[in-house]
């Protein structure tokens, strides 16, 4: 891994501080941006899921790679559980 320093305001610092793995979340968000910005979206109808137990929320995406590896919850920052194919 290579290091990159970022500057956070007090509000975003508190959000990041509460997340289990802020660095993994940043990497996933950058990969999502790259995938949507530079690649054509697949014409796949299947949806894959990741579940956050504390928030009781399921996140869906057509790219299972983005949801695997205990993706941080978008609400609380805790690691989610990959559910696999949902639809």
PDB file of N, CA, C and O in Angstrom, chain B, residues numbered from 101:
ATOM      1  N   UNK B 101       0.838  -1.181   0.000  1.00  0.00           N
ATOM      2  CA  UNK B 101       0.000   0.000   0.000  1.00  0.00           C
ATOM      3  C   UNK B 101       0.882   1.243   0.000  1.00  0.00           C
ATOM      4  O   UNK B 101       1.990   1.248   0.537  1.00  0.00           O
ATOM      5  N   UNK B 102       0.364   2.275  -0.609  1.00  0.00           N
ATOM      6  CA  UNK B 102       1.038   3.571  -0.589  1.00  0.00           C
ATOM      7  C   UNK B 102       0.225   4.519   0.276  1.00  0.00           C
ATOM      8  O   UNK B 102      -0.991   4.368   0.389  1.00  0.00           O
ATOM      9  N   UNK B 103       0.876   5.478   0.877  1.00  0.00           N
ATOM     10  CA  UNK B 103       0.211   6.405   1.788  1.00  0.00           C
ATOM     11  C   UNK B 103      -0.158   7.695   1.078  1.00  0.00           C
ATOM     12  O   UNK B 103       0.573   8.180   0.215  1.00  0.00           O
ATOM     13  N   UNK B 104      -1.305   8.240   1.457  1.00  0.00           N
ATOM     14  CA  UNK B 104      -1.788   9.525   0.956  1.00  0.00           C
ATOM     15  C   UNK B 104      -2.435  10.228   2.139  1.00  0.00           C
ATOM     16  O   UNK B 104      -3.308   9.658   2.792  1.00  0.00           O
ATOM     17  N   UNK B 105      -2.027  11.435   2.418  1.00  0.00           N
ATOM     18  CA  UNK B 105      -2.573  12.185   3.545  1.00  0.00           C
ATOM     19  C   UNK B 105      -3.728  13.048   3.070  1.00  0.00           C
ATOM     20  O   UNK B 105      -3.649  13.686   2.020  1.00  0.00           O
ATOM     21  N   UNK B 106      -4.813  13.064   3.857  1.00  0.00           N
ATOM     22  CA  UNK B 106      -5.953  13.919   3.537  1.00  0.00           C
ATOM     23  C   UNK B 106      -6.240  14.822   4.734  1.00  0.00           C
ATOM     24  O   UNK B 106      -5.880  14.496   5.866  1.00  0.00           O
ATOM     25  N   UNK B 107      -6.882  15.943   4.482  1.00  0.00           N
ATOM     26  CA  UNK B 107      -7.250  16.881   5.528  1.00  0.00           C
ATOM     27  C   UNK B 107      -8.757  16.819   5.732  1.00  0.00           C
ATOM     28  O   UNK B 107      -9.526  16.887   4.772  1.00  0.00           O
ATOM     29  N   UNK B 108      -9.173  16.690   6.985  1.00  0.00           N
ATOM     30  CA  UNK B 108     -10.590  16.614   7.315  1.00  0.00           C
ATOM     31  C   UNK B 108     -10.973  17.790   8.205  1.00  0.00           C
ATOM     32  O   UNK B 108     -10.184  18.245   9.033  1.00  0.00           O
ATOM     33  N   UNK B 109     -12.187  18.268   8.021  1.00  0.00           N
ATOM     34  CA  UNK B 109     -12.720  19.286   8.929  1.00  0.00           C
ATOM     35  C   UNK B 109     -13.119  18.571  10.223  1.00  0.00           C
ATOM     36  O   UNK B 109     -13.134  17.341  10.252  1.00  0.00           O
ATOM     37  N   UNK B 110     -13.440  19.301  11.286  1.00  0.00           N
ATOM     38  CA  UNK B 110     -13.819  18.637  12.536  1.00  0.00           C
ATOM     39  C   UNK B 110     -14.998  17.665  12.384  1.00  0.00           C
ATOM     40  O   UNK B 110     -15.008  16.608  13.014  1.00  0.00           O
ATOM     41  N   UNK B 111     -15.978  18.010  11.562  1.00  0.00           N
ATOM     42  CA  UNK B 111     -17.143  17.142  11.373  1.00  0.00           C
ATOM     43  C   UNK B 111     -16.761  15.847  10.674  1.00  0.00           C
ATOM     44  O   UNK B 111     -17.124  14.765  11.135  1.00  0.00           O
ATOM     45  N   UNK B 112     -16.029  15.945   9.558  1.00  0.00           N
ATOM     46  CA  UNK B 112     -15.646  14.727   8.833  1.00  0.00           C
ATOM     47  C   UNK B 112     -14.636  13.910   9.628  1.00  0.00           C
ATOM     48  O   UNK B 112     -14.591  12.687   9.496  1.00  0.00           O
ATOM     49  N   UNK B 113     -13.827  14.567  10.449  1.00  0.00           N
ATOM     50  CA  UNK B 113     -12.902  13.826  11.309  1.00  0.00           C
ATOM     51  C   UNK B 113     -13.675  12.939  12.286  1.00  0.00           C
ATOM     52  O   UNK B 113     -13.321  11.776  12.480  1.00  0.00           O
ATOM     53  N   UNK B 114     -14.719  13.479  12.896  1.00  0.00           N
ATOM     54  CA  UNK B 114     -15.524  12.701  13.843  1.00  0.00           C
ATOM     55  C   UNK B 114     -16.202  11.521  13.156  1.00  0.00           C
ATOM     56  O   UNK B 114     -16.277  10.430  13.722  1.00  0.00           O
ATOM     57  N   UNK B 115     -16.698  11.737  11.935  1.00  0.00           N
ATOM     58  CA  UNK B 115     -17.308  10.637  11.180  1.00  0.00           C
ATOM     59  C   UNK B 115     -16.275   9.551  10.907  1.00  0.00           C
ATOM     60  O   UNK B 115     -16.534   8.370  11.135  1.00  0.00           O
ATOM     61  N   UNK B 116     -15.102   9.953  10.419  1.00  0.00           N
ATOM     62  CA  UNK B 116     -14.037   9.000  10.095  1.00  0.00           C
ATOM     63  C   UNK B 116     -13.545   8.271  11.346  1.00  0.00           C
ATOM     64  O   UNK B 116     -13.241   7.080  11.287  1.00  0.00           O
ATOM     65  N   UNK B 117     -13.467   8.966  12.456  1.00  0.00           N
ATOM     66  CA  UNK B 117     -12.977   8.383  13.700  1.00  0.00           C
ATOM     67  C   UNK B 117     -13.880   7.245  14.182  1.00  0.00           C
ATOM     68  O   UNK B 117     -13.402   6.298  14.806  1.00  0.00           O
ATOM     69  N   UNK B 118     -15.167   7.333  13.900  1.00  0.00           N
ATOM     70  CA  UNK B 118     -16.132   6.326  14.348  1.00  0.00           C
ATOM     71  C   UNK B 118     -16.194   5.103  13.429  1.00  0.00           C
ATOM     72  O   UNK B 118     -16.796   4.092  13.792  1.00  0.00           O
ATOM     73  N   UNK B 119     -15.586   5.181  12.259  1.00  0.00           N
ATOM     74  CA  UNK B 119     -15.638   4.069  11.302  1.00  0.00           C
ATOM     75  C   UNK B 119     -14.618   3.002  11.684  1.00  0.00           C
ATOM     76  O   UNK B 119     -13.530   3.313  12.169  1.00  0.00           O
ATOM     77  N   UNK B 120     -14.987   1.728  11.456  1.00  0.00           N
ATOM     78  CA  UNK B 120     -14.074   0.620  11.746  1.00  0.00           C
ATOM     79  C   UNK B 120     -12.815   0.688  10.894  1.00  0.00           C
ATOM     80  O   UNK B 120     -11.711   0.491  11.401  1.00  0.00           O
ATOM     81  N   UNK B 121     -12.971   0.965   9.608  1.00  0.00           N
ATOM     82  CA  UNK B 121     -11.829   0.958   8.688  1.00  0.00           C
ATOM     83  C   UNK B 121     -12.007   2.069   7.660  1.00  0.00           C
ATOM     84  O   UNK B 121     -12.465   1.826   6.543  1.00  0.00           O
ATOM     85  N   UNK B 122     -11.649   3.268   8.040  1.00  0.00           N
ATOM     86  CA  UNK B 122     -11.801   4.443   7.179  1.00  0.00           C
ATOM     87  C   UNK B 122     -11.007   4.298   5.879  1.00  0.00           C
ATOM     88  O   UNK B 122     -11.496   4.668   4.812  1.00  0.00           O
ATOM     89  N   UNK B 123      -9.805   3.769   5.962  1.00  0.00           N
ATOM     90  CA  UNK B 123      -8.972   3.608   4.764  1.00  0.00           C
ATOM     91  C   UNK B 123      -9.624   2.679   3.744  1.00  0.00           C
ATOM     92  O   UNK B 123      -9.588   2.956   2.545  1.00  0.00           O
ATOM     93  N   UNK B 124     -10.223   1.573   4.210  1.00  0.00           N
ATOM     94  CA  UNK B 124     -10.901   0.652   3.289  1.00  0.00           C
ATOM     95  C   UNK B 124     -12.084   1.344   2.632  1.00  0.00           C
ATOM     96  O   UNK B 124     -12.334   1.154   1.441  1.00  0.00           O
ATOM     97  N   UNK B 125     -12.815   2.145   3.402  1.00  0.00           N
ATOM     98  CA  UNK B 125     -13.966   2.870   2.854  1.00  0.00           C
ATOM     99  C   UNK B 125     -13.511   3.849   1.778  1.00  0.00           C
ATOM    100  O   UNK B 125     -14.148   3.946   0.729  1.00  0.00           O
ATOM    101  N   UNK B 126     -12.434   4.570   2.016  1.00  0.00           N
ATOM    102  CA  UNK B 126     -11.896   5.507   1.020  1.00  0.00           C
ATOM    103  C   UNK B 126     -11.510   4.751  -0.248  1.00  0.00           C
ATOM    104  O   UNK B 126     -11.837   5.185  -1.352  1.00  0.00           O
ATOM    105  N   UNK B 127     -10.811   3.617  -0.095  1.00  0.00           N
ATOM    106  CA  UNK B 127     -10.410   2.836  -1.277  1.00  0.00           C
ATOM    107  C   UNK B 127     -11.632   2.374  -2.067  1.00  0.00           C
ATOM    108  O   UNK B 127     -11.639   2.444  -3.296  1.00  0.00           O
ATOM    109  N   UNK B 128     -12.668   1.901  -1.366  1.00  0.00           N
ATOM    110  CA  UNK B 128     -13.880   1.434  -2.047  1.00  0.00           C
ATOM    111  C   UNK B 128     -14.578   2.575  -2.776  1.00  0.00           C
ATOM    112  O   UNK B 128     -15.034   2.398  -3.906  1.00  0.00           O
ATOM    113  N   UNK B 129     -14.667   3.743  -2.143  1.00  0.00           N
ATOM    114  CA  UNK B 129     -15.317   4.889  -2.785  1.00  0.00           C
ATOM    115  C   UNK B 129     -14.545   5.339  -4.020  1.00  0.00           C
ATOM    116  O   UNK B 129     -15.150   5.699  -5.030  1.00  0.00           O
ATOM    117  N   UNK B 130     -13.226   5.323  -3.952  1.00  0.00           N
ATOM    118  CA  UNK B 130     -12.410   5.698  -5.121  1.00  0.00           C
ATOM    119  C   UNK B 130     -12.583   4.697  -6.257  1.00  0.00           C
ATOM    120  O   UNK B 130     -12.644   5.080  -7.425  1.00  0.00           O
ATOM    121  N   UNK B 131     -12.662   3.409  -5.911  1.00  0.00           N
ATOM    122  CA  UNK B 131     -12.857   2.388  -6.940  1.00  0.00           C
ATOM    123  C   UNK B 131     -14.237   2.518  -7.576  1.00  0.00           C
ATOM    124  O   UNK B 131     -14.379   2.331  -8.784  1.00  0.00           O
ATOM    125  N   UNK B 132     -15.265   2.837  -6.772  1.00  0.00           N
ATOM    126  CA  UNK B 132     -16.610   3.047  -7.318  1.00  0.00           C
ATOM    127  C   UNK B 132     -16.615   4.219  -8.284  1.00  0.00           C
ATOM    128  O   UNK B 132     -17.216   4.148  -9.356  1.00  0.00           O
ATOM    129  N   UNK B 133     -15.940   5.299  -7.899  1.00  0.00           N
ATOM    130  CA  UNK B 133     -15.885   6.484  -8.761  1.00  0.00           C
ATOM    131  C   UNK B 133     -15.189   6.146 -10.077  1.00  0.00           C
ATOM    132  O   UNK B 133     -15.653   6.536 -11.148  1.00  0.00           O
ATOM    133  N   UNK B 134     -14.087   5.430  -9.993  1.00  0.00           N
ATOM    134  CA  UNK B 134     -13.367   5.044 -11.197  1.00  0.00           C
ATOM    135  C   UNK B 134     -14.232   4.152 -12.086  1.00  0.00           C
ATOM    136  O   UNK B 134     -14.255   4.321 -13.305  1.00  0.00           O
ATOM    137  N   UNK B 135     -14.942   3.203 -11.475  1.00  0.00           N
ATOM    138  CA  UNK B 135     -15.774   2.273 -12.240  1.00  0.00           C
ATOM    139  C   UNK B 135     -16.898   3.000 -12.965  1.00  0.00           C
ATOM    140  O   UNK B 135     -17.202   2.682 -14.114  1.00  0.00           O
ATOM    141  N   UNK B 136     -17.511   3.964 -12.309  1.00  0.00           N
ATOM    142  CA  UNK B 136     -18.625   4.674 -12.945  1.00  0.00           C
ATOM    143  C   UNK B 136     -18.146   5.753 -13.900  1.00  0.00           C
ATOM    144  O   UNK B 136     -18.851   6.090 -14.851  1.00  0.00           O
ATOM    145  N   UNK B 137     -16.972   6.295 -13.668  1.00  0.00           N
ATOM    146  CA  UNK B 137     -16.486   7.389 -14.499  1.00  0.00           C
ATOM    147  C   UNK B 137     -15.823   6.901 -15.784  1.00  0.00           C
ATOM    148  O   UNK B 137     -15.981   7.522 -16.835  1.00  0.00           O
ATOM    149  N   UNK B 138     -15.092   5.808 -15.709  1.00  0.00           N
ATOM    150  CA  UNK B 138     -14.272   5.399 -16.845  1.00  0.00           C
ATOM    151  C   UNK B 138     -14.724   4.129 -17.553  1.00  0.00           C
ATOM    152  O   UNK B 138     -14.188   3.795 -18.610  1.00  0.00           O
ATOM    153  N   UNK B 139     -15.683   3.422 -17.003  1.00  0.00           N
ATOM    154  CA  UNK B 139     -16.094   2.160 -17.609  1.00  0.00           C
ATOM    155  C   UNK B 139     -17.587   2.184 -17.898  1.00  0.00           C
ATOM    156  O   UNK B 139     -18.365   2.807 -17.176  1.00  0.00           O
ATOM    157  N   UNK B 140     -17.966   1.505 -18.950  1.00  0.00           N
ATOM    158  CA  UNK B 140     -19.395   1.375 -19.260  1.00  0.00           C
ATOM    159  C   UNK B 140     -20.044   0.500 -18.189  1.00  0.00           C
ATOM    160  O   UNK B 140     -19.452  -0.477 -17.731  1.00  0.00           O
ATOM    161  N   UNK B 141     -21.238   0.852 -17.806  1.00  0.00           N
ATOM    162  CA  UNK B 141     -21.951   0.058 -16.806  1.00  0.00           C
ATOM    163  C   UNK B 141     -22.420  -1.255 -17.431  1.00  0.00           C
ATOM    164  O   UNK B 141     -22.911  -1.273 -18.559  1.00  0.00           O
ATOM    165  N   UNK B 142     -22.266  -2.338 -16.699  1.00  0.00           N
ATOM    166  CA  UNK B 142     -22.728  -3.622 -17.228  1.00  0.00           C
ATOM    167  C   UNK B 142     -24.252  -3.647 -17.310  1.00  0.00           C
ATOM    168  O   UNK B 142     -24.941  -2.987 -16.532  1.00  0.00           O
ATOM    169  N   UNK B 143     -24.756  -4.409 -18.253  1.00  0.00           N
ATOM    170  CA  UNK B 143     -26.202  -4.536 -18.420  1.00  0.00           C
ATOM    171  C   UNK B 143     -26.717  -5.737 -17.643  1.00  0.00           C
ATOM    172  O   UNK B 143     -27.523  -6.517 -18.148  1.00  0.00           O
ATOM    173  N   UNK B 144     -26.253  -5.875 -16.435  1.00  0.00           N
ATOM    174  CA  UNK B 144     -26.631  -6.989 -15.581  1.00  0.00           C
ATOM    175  C   UNK B 144     -27.749  -6.533 -14.662  1.00  0.00           C
ATOM    176  O   UNK B 144     -27.673  -5.460 -14.064  1.00  0.00           O
ATOM    177  N   UNK B 145     -28.784  -7.347 -14.552  1.00  0.00           N
ATOM    178  CA  UNK B 145     -29.923  -7.009 -13.715  1.00  0.00           C
ATOM    179  C   UNK B 145     -29.752  -7.505 -12.278  1.00  0.00           C
ATOM    180  O   UNK B 145     -30.456  -7.042 -11.380  1.00  0.00           O
ATOM    181  N   UNK B 146     -28.830  -8.440 -12.049  1.00  0.00           N
ATOM    182  CA  UNK B 146     -28.650  -8.984 -10.706  1.00  0.00           C
ATOM    183  C   UNK B 146     -28.168  -7.918  -9.752  1.00  0.00           C
ATOM    184  O   UNK B 146     -27.418  -7.015 -10.123  1.00  0.00           O
ATOM    185  N   UNK B 147     -28.613  -8.039  -8.513  1.00  0.00           N
ATOM    186  CA  UNK B 147     -28.164  -7.159  -7.444  1.00  0.00           C
ATOM    187  C   UNK B 147     -27.562  -8.011  -6.340  1.00  0.00           C
ATOM    188  O   UNK B 147     -28.056  -9.095  -6.031  1.00  0.00           O
ATOM    189  N   UNK B 148     -26.497  -7.510  -5.757  1.00  0.00           N
ATOM    190  CA  UNK B 148     -25.823  -8.166  -4.651  1.00  0.00           C
ATOM    191  C   UNK B 148     -26.014  -7.304  -3.412  1.00  0.00           C
ATOM    192  O   UNK B 148     -26.214  -6.095  -3.521  1.00  0.00           O
ATOM    193  N   UNK B 149     -25.954  -7.918  -2.238  1.00  0.00           N
ATOM    194  CA  UNK B 149     -26.252  -7.178  -1.023  1.00  0.00           C
ATOM    195  C   UNK B 149     -25.184  -7.281   0.044  1.00  0.00           C
ATOM    196  O   UNK B 149     -24.417  -8.241   0.107  1.00  0.00           O
ATOM    197  N   UNK B 150     -25.160  -6.247   0.889  1.00  0.00           N
ATOM    198  CA  UNK B 150     -24.349  -6.221   2.100  1.00  0.00           C
ATOM    199  C   UNK B 150     -25.252  -5.687   3.206  1.00  0.00           C
ATOM    200  O   UNK B 150     -25.984  -4.718   3.006  1.00  0.00           O
ATOM    201  N   UNK B 151     -25.197  -6.324   4.373  1.00  0.00           N
ATOM    202  CA  UNK B 151     -26.125  -6.003   5.464  1.00  0.00           C
ATOM    203  C   UNK B 151     -25.391  -5.421   6.660  1.00  0.00           C
ATOM    204  O   UNK B 151     -24.350  -5.936   7.069  1.00  0.00           O
ATOM    205  N   UNK B 152     -25.943  -4.330   7.226  1.00  0.00           N
ATOM    206  CA  UNK B 152     -25.436  -3.743   8.461  1.00  0.00           C
ATOM    207  C   UNK B 152     -26.402  -4.112   9.573  1.00  0.00           C
ATOM    208  O   UNK B 152     -27.540  -3.646   9.596  1.00  0.00           O
ATOM    209  N   UNK B 153     -25.946  -4.951  10.496  1.00  0.00           N
ATOM    210  CA  UNK B 153     -26.808  -5.408  11.582  1.00  0.00           C
ATOM    211  C   UNK B 153     -27.197  -4.278  12.548  1.00  0.00           C
ATOM    212  O   UNK B 153     -28.372  -4.174  12.902  1.00  0.00           O
ATOM    213  N   UNK B 154     -26.246  -3.420  12.993  1.00  0.00           N
ATOM    214  CA  UNK B 154     -26.650  -2.362  13.934  1.00  0.00           C
ATOM    215  C   UNK B 154     -27.707  -1.415  13.354  1.00  0.00           C
ATOM    216  O   UNK B 154     -28.590  -0.960  14.081  1.00  0.00           O
ATOM    217  N   UNK B 155     -27.627  -1.116  12.063  1.00  0.00           N
ATOM    218  CA  UNK B 155     -28.581  -0.193  11.426  1.00  0.00           C
ATOM    219  C   UNK B 155     -29.780  -0.915  10.817  1.00  0.00           C
ATOM    220  O   UNK B 155     -30.769  -0.276  10.458  1.00  0.00           O
ATOM    221  N   UNK B 156     -29.699  -2.251  10.697  1.00  0.00           N
ATOM    222  CA  UNK B 156     -30.732  -3.051  10.049  1.00  0.00           C
ATOM    223  C   UNK B 156     -31.007  -2.531   8.634  1.00  0.00           C
ATOM    224  O   UNK B 156     -32.154  -2.306   8.246  1.00  0.00           O
ATOM    225  N   UNK B 157     -29.915  -2.348   7.872  1.00  0.00           N
ATOM    226  CA  UNK B 157     -29.991  -1.806   6.514  1.00  0.00           C
ATOM    227  C   UNK B 157     -29.259  -2.753   5.565  1.00  0.00           C
ATOM    228  O   UNK B 157     -28.184  -3.258   5.889  1.00  0.00           O
ATOM    229  N   UNK B 158     -29.843  -2.987   4.400  1.00  0.00           N
ATOM    230  CA  UNK B 158     -29.187  -3.765   3.350  1.00  0.00           C
ATOM    231  C   UNK B 158     -28.851  -2.832   2.199  1.00  0.00           C
ATOM    232  O   UNK B 158     -29.713  -2.092   1.724  1.00  0.00           O
ATOM    233  N   UNK B 159     -27.602  -2.863   1.746  1.00  0.00           N
ATOM    234  CA  UNK B 159     -27.150  -2.070   0.619  1.00  0.00           C
ATOM    235  C   UNK B 159     -27.076  -2.976  -0.605  1.00  0.00           C
ATOM    236  O   UNK B 159     -26.579  -4.099  -0.515  1.00  0.00           O
ATOM    237  N   UNK B 160     -27.564  -2.501  -1.740  1.00  0.00           N
ATOM    238  CA  UNK B 160     -27.567  -3.274  -2.980  1.00  0.00           C
ATOM    239  C   UNK B 160     -26.664  -2.622  -4.009  1.00  0.00           C
ATOM    240  O   UNK B 160     -26.545  -1.398  -4.063  1.00  0.00           O
ATOM    241  N   UNK B 161     -26.027  -3.453  -4.827  1.00  0.00           N
ATOM    242  CA  UNK B 161     -25.200  -2.967  -5.929  1.00  0.00           C
ATOM    243  C   UNK B 161     -25.101  -4.074  -6.966  1.00  0.00           C
ATOM    244  O   UNK B 161     -25.225  -5.253  -6.636  1.00  0.00           O
ATOM    245  N   UNK B 162     -24.880  -3.698  -8.211  1.00  0.00           N
ATOM    246  CA  UNK B 162     -24.728  -4.692  -9.273  1.00  0.00           C
ATOM    247  C   UNK B 162     -23.309  -5.251  -9.336  1.00  0.00           C
ATOM    248  O   UNK B 162     -23.061  -6.230 -10.040  1.00  0.00           O
ATOM    249  N   UNK B 163     -22.375  -4.639  -8.606  1.00  0.00           N
ATOM    250  CA  UNK B 163     -20.986  -5.095  -8.585  1.00  0.00           C
ATOM    251  C   UNK B 163     -20.690  -5.744  -7.235  1.00  0.00           C
ATOM    252  O   UNK B 163     -20.553  -5.043  -6.233  1.00  0.00           O
ATOM    253  N   UNK B 164     -20.589  -7.074  -7.196  1.00  0.00           N
ATOM    254  CA  UNK B 164     -20.374  -7.741  -5.908  1.00  0.00           C
ATOM    255  C   UNK B 164     -19.033  -7.400  -5.270  1.00  0.00           C
ATOM    256  O   UNK B 164     -18.904  -7.462  -4.047  1.00  0.00           O
ATOM    257  N   UNK B 165     -18.039  -7.044  -6.066  1.00  0.00           N
ATOM    258  CA  UNK B 165     -16.711  -6.739  -5.531  1.00  0.00           C
ATOM    259  C   UNK B 165     -16.767  -5.532  -4.588  1.00  0.00           C
ATOM    260  O   UNK B 165     -16.033  -5.477  -3.601  1.00  0.00           O
ATOM    261  N   UNK B 166     -17.634  -4.573  -4.893  1.00  0.00           N
ATOM    262  CA  UNK B 166     -17.745  -3.378  -4.055  1.00  0.00           C
ATOM    263  C   UNK B 166     -18.333  -3.680  -2.683  1.00  0.00           C
ATOM    264  O   UNK B 166     -18.108  -2.931  -1.731  1.00  0.00           O
ATOM    265  N   UNK B 167     -19.084  -4.770  -2.575  1.00  0.00           N
ATOM    266  CA  UNK B 167     -19.766  -5.092  -1.319  1.00  0.00           C
ATOM    267  C   UNK B 167     -19.022  -6.108  -0.463  1.00  0.00           C
ATOM    268  O   UNK B 167     -19.333  -6.271   0.716  1.00  0.00           O
ATOM    269  N   UNK B 168     -18.054  -6.783  -1.039  1.00  0.00           N
ATOM    270  CA  UNK B 168     -17.330  -7.818  -0.306  1.00  0.00           C
ATOM    271  C   UNK B 168     -16.284  -7.192   0.619  1.00  0.00           C
ATOM    272  O   UNK B 168     -15.925  -6.025   0.464  1.00  0.00           O
ATOM    273  N   UNK B 169     -15.812  -7.963   1.560  1.00  0.00           N
ATOM    274  CA  UNK B 169     -14.732  -7.508   2.434  1.00  0.00           C
ATOM    275  C   UNK B 169     -15.178  -6.569   3.531  1.00  0.00           C
ATOM    276  O   UNK B 169     -14.451  -5.640   3.881  1.00  0.00           O
ATOM    277  N   UNK B 170     -16.379  -6.796   4.088  1.00  0.00           N
ATOM    278  CA  UNK B 170     -16.900  -5.989   5.195  1.00  0.00           C
ATOM    279  C   UNK B 170     -16.924  -4.503   4.849  1.00  0.00           C
ATOM    280  O   UNK B 170     -16.357  -3.675   5.562  1.00  0.00           O
ATOM    281  N   UNK B 171     -17.587  -4.184   3.747  1.00  0.00           N
ATOM    282  CA  UNK B 171     -17.765  -2.808   3.318  1.00  0.00           C
ATOM    283  C   UNK B 171     -18.318  -1.978   4.480  1.00  0.00           C
ATOM    284  O   UNK B 171     -19.245  -2.431   5.152  1.00  0.00           O
ATOM    285  N   UNK B 172     -17.783  -0.778   4.740  1.00  0.00           N
ATOM    286  CA  UNK B 172     -18.323   0.053   5.820  1.00  0.00           C
ATOM    287  C   UNK B 172     -19.752   0.500   5.520  1.00  0.00           C
ATOM    288  O   UNK B 172     -20.074   0.856   4.386  1.00  0.00           O
ATOM    289  N   UNK B 173     -20.597   0.480   6.532  1.00  0.00           N
ATOM    290  CA  UNK B 173     -21.978   0.953   6.415  1.00  0.00           C
ATOM    291  C   UNK B 173     -21.971   2.446   6.116  1.00  0.00           C
ATOM    292  O   UNK B 173     -21.180   3.195   6.688  1.00  0.00           O
ATOM    293  N   UNK B 174     -22.853   2.876   5.220  1.00  0.00           N
ATOM    294  CA  UNK B 174     -22.922   4.290   4.858  1.00  0.00           C
ATOM    295  C   UNK B 174     -23.560   5.130   5.960  1.00  0.00           C
ATOM    296  O   UNK B 174     -23.439   6.355   5.951  1.00  0.00           O
ATOM    297  N   UNK B 175     -24.238   4.486   6.908  1.00  0.00           N
ATOM    298  CA  UNK B 175     -24.876   5.225   8.002  1.00  0.00           C
ATOM    299  C   UNK B 175     -23.990   5.306   9.242  1.00  0.00           C
ATOM    300  O   UNK B 175     -23.798   6.387   9.798  1.00  0.00           O
ATOM    301  N   UNK B 176     -23.448   4.159   9.681  1.00  0.00           N
ATOM    302  CA  UNK B 176     -22.716   4.137  10.953  1.00  0.00           C
ATOM    303  C   UNK B 176     -21.219   3.881  10.801  1.00  0.00           C
ATOM    304  O   UNK B 176     -20.458   4.113  11.741  1.00  0.00           O
ATOM    305  N   UNK B 177     -20.785   3.405   9.627  1.00  0.00           N
ATOM    306  CA  UNK B 177     -19.366   3.152   9.407  1.00  0.00           C
ATOM    307  C   UNK B 177     -18.878   1.788   9.844  1.00  0.00           C
ATOM    308  O   UNK B 177     -17.729   1.436   9.579  1.00  0.00           O
ATOM    309  N   UNK B 178     -19.720   1.010  10.507  1.00  0.00           N
ATOM    310  CA  UNK B 178     -19.330  -0.340  10.932  1.00  0.00           C
ATOM    311  C   UNK B 178     -19.272  -1.265   9.716  1.00  0.00           C
ATOM    312  O   UNK B 178     -19.908  -0.997   8.696  1.00  0.00           O
ATOM    313  N   UNK B 179     -18.512  -2.348   9.827  1.00  0.00           N
ATOM    314  CA  UNK B 179     -18.392  -3.298   8.733  1.00  0.00           C
ATOM    315  C   UNK B 179     -19.692  -4.045   8.466  1.00  0.00           C
ATOM    316  O   UNK B 179     -20.374  -4.467   9.400  1.00  0.00           O
ATOM    317  N   UNK B 180     -20.032  -4.207   7.193  1.00  0.00           N
ATOM    318  CA  UNK B 180     -21.242  -4.924   6.810  1.00  0.00           C
ATOM    319  C   UNK B 180     -20.920  -6.389   6.522  1.00  0.00           C
ATOM    320  O   UNK B 180     -19.756  -6.774   6.420  1.00  0.00           O
ATOM    321  N   UNK B 181     -21.965  -7.192   6.395  1.00  0.00           N
ATOM    322  CA  UNK B 181     -21.834  -8.607   6.054  1.00  0.00           C
ATOM    323  C   UNK B 181     -22.294  -8.792   4.625  1.00  0.00           C
ATOM    324  O   UNK B 181     -23.409  -8.412   4.268  1.00  0.00           O
ATOM    325  N   UNK B 182     -21.430  -9.381   3.802  1.00  0.00           N
ATOM    326  CA  UNK B 182     -21.765  -9.628   2.396  1.00  0.00           C
ATOM    327  C   UNK B 182     -22.831 -10.720   2.316  1.00  0.00           C
ATOM    328  O   UNK B 182     -22.666 -11.791   2.901  1.00  0.00           O
ATOM    329  N   UNK B 183     -23.918 -10.456   1.598  1.00  0.00           N
ATOM    330  CA  UNK B 183     -25.028 -11.405   1.481  1.00  0.00           C
ATOM    331  C   UNK B 183     -25.014 -12.204   0.195  1.00  0.00           C
ATOM    332  O   UNK B 183     -25.652 -13.254   0.118  1.00  0.00           O
ATOM    333  N   UNK B 184     -24.303 -11.732  -0.814  1.00  0.00           N
ATOM    334  CA  UNK B 184     -24.296 -12.403  -2.103  1.00  0.00           C
ATOM    335  C   UNK B 184     -25.413 -11.925  -2.988  1.00  0.00           C
ATOM    336  O   UNK B 184     -25.891 -10.800  -2.844  1.00  0.00           O
ATOM    337  N   UNK B 185     -25.843 -12.787  -3.920  1.00  0.00           N
ATOM    338  CA  UNK B 185     -26.869 -12.439  -4.901  1.00  0.00           C
ATOM    339  C   UNK B 185     -28.216 -12.268  -4.206  1.00  0.00           C
ATOM    340  O   UNK B 185     -28.657 -13.142  -3.460  1.00  0.00           O
ATOM    341  N   UNK B 186     -28.864 -11.130  -4.462  1.00  0.00           N
ATOM    342  CA  UNK B 186     -30.162 -10.826  -3.850  1.00  0.00           C
ATOM    343  C   UNK B 186     -31.270 -10.910  -4.884  1.00  0.00           C
ATOM    344  O   UNK B 186     -32.283 -11.566  -4.642  1.00  0.00           O
ATOM    345  N   UNK B 187     -31.103 -10.261  -6.036  1.00  0.00           N
ATOM    346  CA  UNK B 187     -32.138 -10.225  -7.081  1.00  0.00           C
ATOM    347  C   UNK B 187     -31.583 -10.768  -8.378  1.00  0.00           C
ATOM    348  O   UNK B 187     -32.296 -10.823  -9.380  1.00  0.00           O
TER     349      UNK B 187
END
